[in-house]
Amino acid sequence: MGPAGPGARPGLALLLLLAGAQVSAAASPPAPPLFNVSLDAAPELRWLPVLRHFDLDFLRTTMAHILGLLTRRLSSVQARRRPELAFVAALGSVGLEDGRSGWFDLQVRCHQRHALPQTFWVRVARRVSPAGSTQSGERSPHPRCRNKAPKWVHALIGKVVEELARFLPQPFTDEIRGMCEVLNYSLADCLLLNLVYESTAFCTSIVAQDSRGHIYHGRNLDYPFGNFLRKLTVDVQFLKNGQVAFTGTTFIGYVGLWTGQSPYKFTVSGDERDEGWWWENVIAALFQRHYPVSWLIRATLSESENFEAAVYKLAKTPLIADVYYIVGGTSPREGVVITRNRNGAADIWPLDPLNGAWFRVETNYDHWKPVPKKDDRRTPAIKALNATGQANLSLETLFQVLSVFPVYNNYTIYTTVMSAANPEKYTTSIRNLG
């Protein structure tokens, strides 16, 4: 996989735009390490060859720190606007009065698929003592935790983890279990780490067609805690029968994919969609066998035979969260943004090059609504694409578009550019390495 960004020669207009934006991108951003993961191996063993290339103590420490930061982030005031996060925050400030009885109610009610109003968690809260104190009088450890998840989170996941493991889609759970054993990490923590990633990714994705009908796809993945995640970012080639079945970019310990390519078939990326209230919490959705959004990307890369099949699967499969899926194919007009609700597609937004719509830009907002002024990455991306021009579009110039501020910003972990028709050009660059 060769670098796409460093050798770019965009037009004069784009060069002026980049200079005016004061882009601080490195001249030659490094690629992440590339590893093979054999899907022919048992799920518990698949990631072991990758883990051997890392210092396990470093991985344990880094993952624990990220987990602690993520779970504390869930209890922020901003997160409480989403009920599943508000639930986690509420449990973080109270202690169980009758643990056994409370967890029994939780597990029973999680099975009541058709009776899960928001008042569900009020009933759960009645099982806990007020004022954030446990029976022993100690405050919840949540505000003081530093390098690990709070004890109440351990308790929550630990009580239901074996039951959750039976309902989560395979082979993902067994892969997580195998990594946990090597890292001497609890399955509860590993599952939590994989699930909380689903709610906090911010991104920019672009799918575009050049004047010759070639399809290009690029994305920036923006995420907090970049100092840690950049060290865990890897490109992975997933092998079937010794051949590359699909490629993706992910973090060590995380089995899902937010970015990936099925060679000569399609490319896909996912952007978080923070829209509305969840009427069912994450755990209940998992009991209903709904997919985490990044797990569905990987399943689609593994199973779908072409662009149309991928779009159908990504649009129809029930999910645990809203999301935007961006898909690129190998033929003219094969590009689409799928705006997802948990149970299906809210909108399908395809390329329409015959009418001038030769690109689609998706950040983290519905394309038919105005973007908030405080986070307008859409407008600079559109301006950069128009300055580039359809005739000059390539992976190199697309990389430059993704390097325009604030499309590229301090939270950008990596940039990937790809084209399913030329799978050998799949390129990921680590950004903001100082």
Secondary structure as the mmCIF struct_conf table of DSSP 4:
data_model
#
loop_
_struct_conf.conf_type_id
_struct_conf.id
_struct_conf.beg_label_comp_id
_struct_conf.beg_label_asym_id
_struct_conf.beg_label_seq_id
_struct_conf.end_label_comp_id
_struct_conf.end_label_asym_id
_struct_conf.end_label_seq_id
BEND BEND1 ALA A 4 GLY A 5
TURN_TY1_P TURN_TY1_P1 PRO A 6 GLY A 7
HELX_RH_AL_P HELX_RH_AL_P1 LEU A 12 ALA A 21
TURN_TY1_P TURN_TY1_P2 GLN A 22 GLN A 22
BEND BEND2 ALA A 27 SER A 28
HELX_LH_PP_P HELX_LH_PP_P1 PRO A 29 PRO A 33
STRN STRN1 LEU A 34 SER A 38
TURN_TY1_P TURN_TY1_P3 LEU A 39 ASP A 40
BEND BEND3 ALA A 41 ALA A 41
HELX_RH_3T_P HELX_RH_3T_P1 PRO A 43 LEU A 45
TURN_TY1_P TURN_TY1_P4 ARG A 46 TRP A 47
HELX_RH_AL_P HELX_RH_AL_P2 LEU A 48 LEU A 51
TURN_TY1_P TURN_TY1_P5 ARG A 52 HIS A 53
BEND BEND4 PHE A 54 PHE A 54
HELX_RH_AL_P HELX_RH_AL_P3 LEU A 56 LEU A 74
TURN_TY1_P TURN_TY1_P6 SER A 75 SER A 75
BEND BEND5 SER A 76 SER A 76
TURN_TY1_P TURN_TY1_P7 VAL A 77 VAL A 77
HELX_RH_3T_P HELX_RH_3T_P2 GLN A 78 ARG A 81
BEND BEND6 ARG A 82 ARG A 82
HELX_RH_AL_P HELX_RH_AL_P4 PRO A 83 GLY A 92
TURN_TY1_P TURN_TY1_P8 SER A 93 SER A 93
STRN STRN2 GLY A 95 LEU A 96
BEND BEND7 GLU A 97 ASP A 98
HELX_RH_AL_P HELX_RH_AL_P5 GLY A 99 CYS A 110
TURN_TY1_P TURN_TY1_P9 HIS A 111 HIS A 111
TURN_TY1_P TURN_TY1_P10 ARG A 113 HIS A 114
TURN_TY1_P TURN_TY1_P11 GLN A 118 THR A 119
HELX_RH_AL_P HELX_RH_AL_P6 PHE A 120 ALA A 125
TURN_TY1_P TURN_TY1_P12 ARG A 126 ARG A 127
STRN STRN3 VAL A 128 SER A 129
BEND BEND8 PRO A 130 PRO A 130
TURN_TY1_P TURN_TY1_P13 ALA A 131 GLY A 132
STRN STRN4 SER A 133 SER A 133
TURN_TY1_P TURN_TY1_P14 GLN A 135 SER A 136
BEND BEND9 GLY A 137 GLY A 137
HELX_LH_PP_P HELX_LH_PP_P2 GLU A 138 GLU A 138
STRN STRN5 ARG A 139 ARG A 139
HELX_LH_PP_P HELX_LH_PP_P3 SER A 140 SER A 140
BEND BEND10 PRO A 141 PRO A 141
HELX_RH_3T_P HELX_RH_3T_P3 HIS A 142 ARG A 144
BEND BEND11 ASN A 147 LYS A 148
HELX_RH_AL_P HELX_RH_AL_P7 LYS A 151 PHE A 167
BEND BEND12 LEU A 168 LEU A 168
HELX_LH_PP_P HELX_LH_PP_P4 PRO A 169 PRO A 169
TURN_TY1_P TURN_TY1_P15 GLN A 170 PRO A 171
HELX_RH_AL_P HELX_RH_AL_P8 PHE A 172 LEU A 183
TURN_TY1_P TURN_TY1_P16 ASN A 184 ASN A 184
HELX_RH_AL_P HELX_RH_AL_P9 LEU A 187 VAL A 196
HELX_RH_3T_P HELX_RH_3T_P4 TYR A 197 SER A 199
BEND BEND13 THR A 200 THR A 200
STRN STRN6 PHE A 202 GLN A 209
TURN_TY1_P TURN_TY1_P17 SER A 211 ARG A 212
BEND BEND14 GLY A 213 GLY A 213
STRN STRN7 ILE A 215 ASP A 222
BEND BEND15 PRO A 224 PRO A 224
HELX_RH_AL_P HELX_RH_AL_P10 GLY A 226 LEU A 232
STRN STRN8 THR A 233 LYS A 240
TURN_TY1_P TURN_TY1_P18 ASN A 241 GLY A 242
STRN STRN9 GLN A 243 PHE A 251
TURN_TY1_P TURN_TY1_P19 ILE A 252 GLY A 253
BEND BEND16 TRP A 258 TRP A 258
STRN STRN10 THR A 259 SER A 262
TURN_TY1_P TURN_TY1_P20 PRO A 263 LYS A 265
STRN STRN11 PHE A 266 GLU A 272
BEND BEND17 GLY A 276 GLY A 276
BEND BEND18 TRP A 279 GLU A 280
HELX_RH_AL_P HELX_RH_AL_P11 VAL A 282 PHE A 287
TURN_TY1_P TURN_TY1_P21 GLN A 288 ARG A 289
HELX_LH_PP_P HELX_LH_PP_P5 HIS A 290 HIS A 290
STRN STRN12 TYR A 291 TYR A 291
HELX_LH_PP_P HELX_LH_PP_P6 PRO A 292 PRO A 292
HELX_RH_AL_P HELX_RH_AL_P12 VAL A 293 GLU A 303
BEND BEND19 ASN A 306 ASN A 306
HELX_RH_AL_P HELX_RH_AL_P13 PHE A 307 LYS A 316
BEND BEND20 THR A 317 THR A 317
STRN STRN13 LEU A 319 LEU A 319
BEND BEND21 ILE A 320 ALA A 321
STRN STRN14 VAL A 323 GLY A 328
BEND BEND22 THR A 330 SER A 331
TURN_TY1_P TURN_TY1_P22 PRO A 332 ARG A 333
STRN STRN15 GLY A 335 ARG A 340
BEND BEND23 ARG A 342 GLY A 344
STRN STRN16 ALA A 345 PRO A 350
STRN STRN17 ASP A 352 ASP A 352
HELX_RH_3T_P HELX_RH_3T_P5 PRO A 353 ASN A 355
TURN_TY1_P TURN_TY1_P23 GLY A 356 GLY A 356
STRN STRN18 ALA A 357 ALA A 357
STRN STRN19 PHE A 359 GLU A 362
BEND BEND24 THR A 363 TYR A 365
TURN_TY1_P TURN_TY1_P24 HIS A 367 TRP A 368
BEND BEND25 LYS A 369 LYS A 369
HELX_LH_PP_P HELX_LH_PP_P7 PRO A 370 PRO A 372
HELX_RH_3T_P HELX_RH_3T_P6 LYS A 373 ASP A 375
HELX_RH_AL_P HELX_RH_AL_P14 ARG A 378 THR A 388
HELX_RH_3T_P HELX_RH_3T_P7 GLN A 390 ASN A 392
HELX_RH_AL_P HELX_RH_AL_P15 LEU A 395 VAL A 401
TURN_TY1_P TURN_TY1_P25 LEU A 402 SER A 403
BEND BEND26 VAL A 404 VAL A 404
TURN_TY1_P TURN_TY1_P26 PHE A 405 VAL A 407
BEND BEND27 TYR A 408 TYR A 408
TURN_TY1_P TURN_TY1_P27 ASN A 410 TYR A 411
STRN STRN20 THR A 412 MET A 418
TURN_TY1_P TURN_TY1_P28 ALA A 420 ALA A 421
BEND BEND28 ASN A 422 ASN A 422
HELX_RH_3T_P HELX_RH_3T_P8 PRO A 423 LYS A 425
STRN STRN21 THR A 427 ILE A 430
#
